[in-house]
Amino acid sequence: MCLRHPIAVLRSRLGVASCSGSGTSSVTCRHSTWGRALANPVYLGDRTALCRILGYYKLYVDTADTGFGSHVLLEGYWEMWLTIFFARHLQPGMTVIDVGANFGYYSVLFGALVEDSGHVYAVEPNPAVASRLRRSIDLNGFASRTTIVEAAAGAVHGAEVTLYAPHGEPKNGTVVSSPDMISPGLGTTYNVPQVRLDEVASRSPRVDFVKIDAEGAEEGVIAGMRGILERDRPGLILEFNAARYRDSDAFLDELQAIYSRMRYIDYGGNAVSITASQVVNERRGEDWLLYFDPLSSSAETKALPE
């Protein structure tokens, strides 16, 4: 009997070779049936559950996490449009950095996609979350291809920063200037080290892809990885919210000076052209999932109308 590689099965289930990505209904709903059927969550005690994601891999989550954990326990996946995008773009042998790894959904997916010949740097500053992240990486057999960095990515290597994690929403953890800004009833604060990604990945001859979800700390993260960006021009997925930055126009200008092309990821997992003006002025206060890359593509989707 010939057994198919789990990644081949995953790509087949996601339909990455033929998915037209015509909207949420054609992507998310199409995959909800098998995702739920195969999730099989099990409560292990001490606010910890184990479930299957994407029909094959296993993930430890916090059962008190209402923003991410409860959805993954029910559905067996997270952000299907972005999952499909990564399944289309990541290949064996790549080196990938996951900034804001959280419980490891994307880090596990990246580890599966890059296979034994690739490597993943999973950066997560929240110690309560990082412990489950490490367990998930180990359980899936990806420890040898994954470096877990329990620190906040930023501009100053070796500094100490204050991380605030809202109760029930650890994925929304953010670096704050002082713990006095936070009411203890709203969340937990941690003193955590800060690292520059240029230092973290200094031994890697090349970085191929970076995902950054840092809840407002993106400017510092970029400042700490200028060497990687200028040397490798890796594919870059960045959660961008213009309302979070001191000068959002200048931040975009900085990125576009490095990259020849900026697009956003739509709910079909497609990279769609967009202008800097649209990113800064439309849907202000909401998140854009921006994709920067230096390559041209004949399959580029038309820009949104001004």
Beta strands, then each sheet from edge to edge (+ up, - down):
strand 1: 42-45
strand 2: 48-53
strand 3: 57-62
strand 4: 95-99
strand 5: 119-123
strand 6: 146-149
strand 7: 152-153
strand 8: 160-166
strand 9: 174-176
strand 10: 187-195
strand 11: 209-212
strand 12: 235-240
strand 13: 261-265
strand 14: 271-273
strand 15: 288-293
sheet 1: 1+ 2- 3+
sheet 2: 6+ 5+ 4+ 11+ 12+ 15- 13+ 14-
sheet 3: 7+ 10+ 8- 9+
end
